[in-house]
Amino acid sequence: MSTKWLTVSLFKRSVIALMSVSLVFASGCSLLPKEPEEEVLPEIAPAQISKKPEYEVTTATLETKVQVIGKLISLKEETLFFTLDNKNLKELYIKVGDTVEAGQVIGELDVDELTKSLRMERLSFKKEEIAMKELLRDRDEMDPTDFEERQIAFEEKRQKLVDMEEEIAKATLVAPFTGTIVTLNVQKGDLIKAYAPIAIVADTAQITAAAKLSKTELEKVAPGMEAVVNMNSIGTFKGKVKTLPIKAEDPNNGGGQPGEPKPERPEDFLIVSVTDMPKGLNRGAPISISIITSRTENAIVIPPSALRSIGSRTYVQVVDAEGKREVDVEVGQQTATQIEILQGLTPGQKVVGR
């Protein structure tokens, strides 16, 4: 009886001890710091080498152009100016847009003082004329030298009157031909300088396209070349180069004091004859002109990025079923978007760009 109880008691104690040990280990695990989870690294993809663009060799109409900004001018126009200096504008009979007839008075300078002086000189000269008539009657009784001196003095006074009349006549400005006043630079009362531009009269029935070109641009163009004229808000019109500007030998040709810019003339411009020129255009309106200096039909072309060069060698990379290979080429015309290939390529091939 005691042995059985002892066995049972030992068994219970063993179970209790085992459970205690298990609880200690369990509580100990919960008190330890939590281990960090393993970091998941992203998968790194290998870098891809970018493929260079490929272009097909094609044909096109290739044009080389000189592009300039110009304006509409009249083939018949003239800048008007006075030749008297430091006179006030007494009267002005025109305004911009007026139509004037040939010989019509446009303006007058204040020459009242000159007019008064002329009037006094005329009265004085009448006395000289009376004295000369008496002198002629007594000519045979006079010393020839004395008579000649008196006659020269008389002619000098007569010439002085003529000069004063011509000077006063310069105070009146008239229209040289029938036309329209397109610009006016003065107003009544202004102090006028000799040769300063007063107004421009133009025949608005002879409006044409024109432009001023640099020396480099002029070297590329010639009369007869095709041109395209773009008139803002009106349209685009075809034409041809009619004339080139004429170089003026006289730096003051057309008036003006030395050092001052001379008035513009139609001869200073490159003139383009426009087909079907519209009516009612405004002189001075801005335009753009494209002059076609060369044209090639059915030219074999590639983009500029496909052309390569090393030293004097010019070549392209051709790609086909066998891979890439270098081919030497001969270049013709070049534009901003296309290059003509004279030898080395045929349409349909493919070239590699950079």
Steps between C-alpha positions, in 0.01 A plus 500: 500500500774743588704390201216571258440842652870580473508405133197713421645790691831481313321491169299810586809682610678412175209629292488823702876555459483438127215748464689761702805466277280538192342819641843647576622438145176639354513818710873539424441489124238770522741730686786475239520774223331415174741410225479731189331360195720436199495797250357421159727665243347614165607315197758705302440486127811533282526833309380485143711657228278748306452415138608769256229624263485367148386705199393393154678655204234684298463740207368856519495834324784685667500881510762741635355837595603845611237625742474873576260747655383777267215742446266627233626806312395691192713482189427871456550698818704800606610656826426873507718759677578871507845631408470815714649465847370615838161626386170436675222312320243774443232294325434126457228403254507120523450209738580129477274324251428808288512467124704778337534610139827573323603859579263534797643710786568286805651752742663841532780635717492833676705735280320824579828679574645390168185616323523845662866527406418402143232766482745769618766378258256521210415861586868584523567327170239712323711803583800315360310430179420872454863590562615234251272640229658846547843338501431332168404834347830651613708193415687665215614783726626267777830328553454136376650355819275709723194400298590129523542520880158669534346234279654214703366650826154522343509133391611394850194667651278335240652158583445565871128536431497173303681318783254632759204392287648151462562479875140593576378246244679228698262570788216332310488118482293339224404141410726359227228270363147385569493263796416446866668647808611184682717655773518846656777596742419864590224729615422866457744725689792254509852627443608338174854391421624491143451157336319356804223261382162675504272242339495209258268500202442166326300356216301237690402331174859377468534319836748212498695272736849612596777430751846614600758221500838462663811465286508123565135460401545706184782271386254207495214654300454611139221645286253236378519277809167376629370653820210453740358810670302463821276797577364487852125424517475532121665188366803351329585593142751375246734731315847554359795720585468795264797723586783521751578819693717758329807609691500879537835661421406829670459450877257796502311392191137602535570789735613537856792654680829309531477245780118489494317187373373559151132442415412155368444448129354205308849452354628414849288180514490156346171501306278192465241493224195327652250303292139608557588782741188589703353850480471749782825411676658738750846627416741420785316185614751234621545180298730199488671384182648156425729501197567154355867501405513132391260209454558127436216267404505138625810555712616208717486636856578401858459692827807696620533279809583200280805661340841440660845630428858436606755737355433525128291184498120523490301183557184338640420180683274277291300229675365196316450125552874451537533766771663842499766621262659831413448650154680806363267758342520816291287789627310757292252760621438536870202649682406513867309170474642312199833423335532399136710189428655506154677162524507206741133436582179396327140559608363236734820434692513571871760712675578534868468835677706630787 
